[in-house]
Amino acid sequence: MTNEDMKKMAIKASVFAVLAIGLMVHRSATKHIMITDAAEAHIDRGNADDSYSLLIDRNVPAGKENTLIIPLSKSVSSDDIVLEDRYIDNELLIYIDSREEGFYLDNPVRTDLDILEKAVCIKENDTGSVCLDFTLDGLYVNESSLTDSSTIEVRFSRPKDKYDHIAVVDPACGGSDTGYFSEELSEKDINLDVALALREETAKKPESGIRIYYTRLGDTDVSPEQRQKLFEGQRSGPLRGADLQHGS
């Protein structure tokens, strides 16, 4: 083998090593499941035929106390899971494309937490896709991971224990409530545009130590009770409210 051939082989080996390391890093990164805000989402809980209460096992393994452990069928990967934090209603939604119909009829979630008020499985279709809807007793920060034992682990903490500062932004009006309007502009659209621009700007600094909650992120109806509940949920922490209504 000539020196030129050896150089080519060394280059190919180096490229392969870089690609392999990159793939391992990517696969490792996907172990963490991102939870997105869903302040604009509408959830259809179905009817008695396509939704049911989840089984809950209060016996948790040692070291997994204060954790919500959700089993997954063996075929599920991180690409098949979407988590949404619907904090306006104190709900955590987990969409799973399990491709195994009726999986959660026989496989319970495991937790010793007492913050769950309701846990429901909603069938999305007849091929195993479901939405797991967890209703909590208050406002929590959720951190999740996908484990090697085919489970999702979710831990909860109070916002005041996680962030240095907390803000609530209320883009007033929305949905059927247009607010003040003209032929070209409406108050609800202006408020929403400002909120979305703020969200985009603050997303550039995720490590700022500031958590911003939005009463809505779409053109949806939000009741005064829902708005007030979100504001009141921060009173035990360093609340800073920002209300984008009527020019304020």
Secondary structure as a PSIPRED ss2 file (coil, helix, strand):
# PSIPRED VFORMAT (PSIPRED V4.0)

   1 M C   1.000  0.000  0.000
   2 T C   1.000  0.000  0.000
   3 N H   0.000  1.000  0.000
   4 E H   0.000  1.000  0.000
   5 D H   0.000  1.000  0.000
   6 M H   0.000  1.000  0.000
   7 K H   0.000  1.000  0.000
   8 K H   0.000  1.000  0.000
   9 M H   0.000  1.000  0.000
  10 A H   0.000  1.000  0.000
  11 I H   0.000  1.000  0.000
  12 K H   0.000  1.000  0.000
  13 A H   0.000  1.000  0.000
  14 S H   0.000  1.000  0.000
  15 V H   0.000  1.000  0.000
  16 F H   0.000  1.000  0.000
  17 A H   0.000  1.000  0.000
  18 V H   0.000  1.000  0.000
  19 L H   0.000  1.000  0.000
  20 A H   0.000  1.000  0.000
  21 I H   0.000  1.000  0.000
  22 G H   0.000  1.000  0.000
  23 L H   0.000  1.000  0.000
  24 M H   0.000  1.000  0.000
  25 V H   0.000  1.000  0.000
  26 H H   0.000  1.000  0.000
  27 R H   0.000  1.000  0.000
  28 S H   0.000  1.000  0.000
  29 A H   0.000  1.000  0.000
  30 T C   1.000  0.000  0.000
  31 K C   1.000  0.000  0.000
  32 H E   0.000  0.000  1.000
  33 I C   1.000  0.000  0.000
  34 M C   1.000  0.000  0.000
  35 I E   0.000  0.000  1.000
  36 T E   0.000  0.000  1.000
  37 D E   0.000  0.000  1.000
  38 A C   1.000  0.000  0.000
  39 A C   1.000  0.000  0.000
  40 E C   1.000  0.000  0.000
  41 A C   1.000  0.000  0.000
  42 H C   1.000  0.000  0.000
  43 I C   1.000  0.000  0.000
  44 D C   1.000  0.000  0.000
  45 R C   1.000  0.000  0.000
  46 G C   1.000  0.000  0.000
  47 N C   1.000  0.000  0.000
  48 A C   1.000  0.000  0.000
  49 D C   1.000  0.000  0.000
  50 D C   1.000  0.000  0.000
  51 S E   0.000  0.000  1.000
  52 Y E   0.000  0.000  1.000
  53 S E   0.000  0.000  1.000
  54 L C   1.000  0.000  0.000
  55 L C   1.000  0.000  0.000
  56 I E   0.000  0.000  1.000
  57 D E   0.000  0.000  1.000
  58 R C   1.000  0.000  0.000
  59 N C   1.000  0.000  0.000
  60 V C   1.000  0.000  0.000
  61 P C   1.000  0.000  0.000
  62 A C   1.000  0.000  0.000
  63 G C   1.000  0.000  0.000
  64 K C   1.000  0.000  0.000
  65 E C   1.000  0.000  0.000
  66 N C   1.000  0.000  0.000
  67 T E   0.000  0.000  1.000
  68 L E   0.000  0.000  1.000
  69 I E   0.000  0.000  1.000
  70 I E   0.000  0.000  1.000
  71 P E   0.000  0.000  1.000
  72 L C   1.000  0.000  0.000
  73 S C   1.000  0.000  0.000
  74 K C   1.000  0.000  0.000
  75 S C   1.000  0.000  0.000
  76 V C   1.000  0.000  0.000
  77 S C   1.000  0.000  0.000
  78 S H   0.000  1.000  0.000
  79 D H   0.000  1.000  0.000
  80 D H   0.000  1.000  0.000
  81 I E   0.000  0.000  1.000
  82 V E   0.000  0.000  1.000
  83 L E   0.000  0.000  1.000
  84 E E   0.000  0.000  1.000
  85 D E   0.000  0.000  1.000
  86 R E   0.000  0.000  1.000
  87 Y H   0.000  1.000  0.000
  88 I H   0.000  1.000  0.000
  89 D H   0.000  1.000  0.000
  90 N C   1.000  0.000  0.000
  91 E E   0.000  0.000  1.000
  92 L E   0.000  0.000  1.000
  93 L E   0.000  0.000  1.000
  94 I E   0.000  0.000  1.000
  95 Y E   0.000  0.000  1.000
  96 I E   0.000  0.000  1.000
  97 D E   0.000  0.000  1.000
  98 S C   1.000  0.000  0.000
  99 R C   1.000  0.000  0.000
 100 E C   1.000  0.000  0.000
 101 E C   1.000  0.000  0.000
 102 G C   1.000  0.000  0.000
 103 F H   0.000  1.000  0.000
 104 Y H   0.000  1.000  0.000
 105 L H   0.000  1.000  0.000
 106 D H   0.000  1.000  0.000
 107 N C   1.000  0.000  0.000
 108 P C   1.000  0.000  0.000
 109 V E   0.000  0.000  1.000
 110 R E   0.000  0.000  1.000
 111 T C   1.000  0.000  0.000
 112 D C   1.000  0.000  0.000
 113 L C   1.000  0.000  0.000
 114 D C   1.000  0.000  0.000
 115 I C   1.000  0.000  0.000
 116 L E   0.000  0.000  1.000
 117 E E   0.000  0.000  1.000
 118 K E   0.000  0.000  1.000
 119 A E   0.000  0.000  1.000
 120 V E   0.000  0.000  1.000
 121 C E   0.000  0.000  1.000
 122 I E   0.000  0.000  1.000
 123 K E   0.000  0.000  1.000
 124 E C   1.000  0.000  0.000
 125 N C   1.000  0.000  0.000
 126 D C   1.000  0.000  0.000
 127 T C   1.000  0.000  0.000
 128 G C   1.000  0.000  0.000
 129 S E   0.000  0.000  1.000
 130 V E   0.000  0.000  1.000
 131 C E   0.000  0.000  1.000
 132 L E   0.000  0.000  1.000
 133 D E   0.000  0.000  1.000
 134 F E   0.000  0.000  1.000
 135 T E   0.000  0.000  1.000
 136 L E   0.000  0.000  1.000
 137 D C   1.000  0.000  0.000
 138 G C   1.000  0.000  0.000
 139 L C   1.000  0.000  0.000
 140 Y C   1.000  0.000  0.000
 141 V E   0.000  0.000  1.000
 142 N E   0.000  0.000  1.000
 143 E E   0.000  0.000  1.000
 144 S E   0.000  0.000  1.000
 145 S E   0.000  0.000  1.000
 146 L E   0.000  0.000  1.000
 147 T C   1.000  0.000  0.000
 148 D C   1.000  0.000  0.000
 149 S C   1.000  0.000  0.000
 150 S C   1.000  0.000  0.000
 151 T E   0.000  0.000  1.000
 152 I E   0.000  0.000  1.000
 153 E E   0.000  0.000  1.000
 154 V E   0.000  0.000  1.000
 155 R E   0.000  0.000  1.000
 156 F E   0.000  0.000  1.000
 157 S E   0.000  0.000  1.000
 158 R C   1.000  0.000  0.000
 159 P H   0.000  1.000  0.000
 160 K H   0.000  1.000  0.000
 161 D H   0.000  1.000  0.000
 162 K H   0.000  1.000  0.000
 163 Y C   1.000  0.000  0.000
 164 D C   1.000  0.000  0.000
 165 H E   0.000  0.000  1.000
 166 I E   0.000  0.000  1.000
 167 A E   0.000  0.000  1.000
 168 V E   0.000  0.000  1.000
 169 V E   0.000  0.000  1.000
 170 D E   0.000  0.000  1.000
 171 P C   1.000  0.000  0.000
 172 A C   1.000  0.000  0.000
 173 C C   1.000  0.000  0.000
 174 G E   0.000  0.000  1.000
 175 G C   1.000  0.000  0.000
 176 S C   1.000  0.000  0.000
 177 D E   0.000  0.000  1.000
 178 T C   1.000  0.000  0.000
 179 G C   1.000  0.000  0.000
 180 Y C   1.000  0.000  0.000
 181 F E   0.000  0.000  1.000
 182 S C   1.000  0.000  0.000
 183 E C   1.000  0.000  0.000
 184 E C   1.000  0.000  0.000
 185 L C   1.000  0.000  0.000
 186 S E   0.000  0.000  1.000
 187 E H   0.000  1.000  0.000
 188 K H   0.000  1.000  0.000
 189 D H   0.000  1.000  0.000
 190 I H   0.000  1.000  0.000
 191 N H   0.000  1.000  0.000
 192 L H   0.000  1.000  0.000
 193 D H   0.000  1.000  0.000
 194 V H   0.000  1.000  0.000
 195 A H   0.000  1.000  0.000
 196 L H   0.000  1.000  0.000
 197 A H   0.000  1.000  0.000
 198 L H   0.000  1.000  0.000
 199 R H   0.000  1.000  0.000
 200 E H   0.000  1.000  0.000
 201 E H   0.000  1.000  0.000
 202 T H   0.000  1.000  0.000
 203 A C   1.000  0.000  0.000
 204 K C   1.000  0.000  0.000
 205 K C   1.000  0.000  0.000
 206 P C   1.000  0.000  0.000
 207 E C   1.000  0.000  0.000
 208 S C   1.000  0.000  0.000
 209 G C   1.000  0.000  0.000
 210 I E   0.000  0.000  1.000
 211 R E   0.000  0.000  1.000
 212 I E   0.000  0.000  1.000
 213 Y E   0.000  0.000  1.000
 214 Y E   0.000  0.000  1.000
 215 T C   1.000  0.000  0.000
 216 R C   1.000  0.000  0.000
 217 L C   1.000  0.000  0.000
 218 G C   1.000  0.000  0.000
 219 D C   1.000  0.000  0.000
 220 T C   1.000  0.000  0.000
 221 D C   1.000  0.000  0.000
 222 V C   1.000  0.000  0.000
 223 S C   1.000  0.000  0.000
 224 P H   0.000  1.000  0.000
 225 E H   0.000  1.000  0.000
 226 Q H   0.000  1.000  0.000
 227 R H   0.000  1.000  0.000
 228 Q H   0.000  1.000  0.000
 229 K H   0.000  1.000  0.000
 230 L H   0.000  1.000  0.000
 231 F H   0.000  1.000  0.000
 232 E H   0.000  1.000  0.000
 233 G C   1.000  0.000  0.000
 234 Q C   1.000  0.000  0.000
 235 R C   1.000  0.000  0.000
 236 S C   1.000  0.000  0.000
 237 G C   1.000  0.000  0.000
 238 P C   1.000  0.000  0.000
 239 L E   0.000  0.000  1.000
 240 R E   0.000  0.000  1.000
 241 G E   0.000  0.000  1.000
 242 A E   0.000  0.000  1.000
 243 D E   0.000  0.000  1.000
 244 L C   1.000  0.000  0.000
 245 Q C   1.000  0.000  0.000
 246 H C   1.000  0.000  0.000
 247 G C   1.000  0.000  0.000
 248 S C   1.000  0.000  0.000
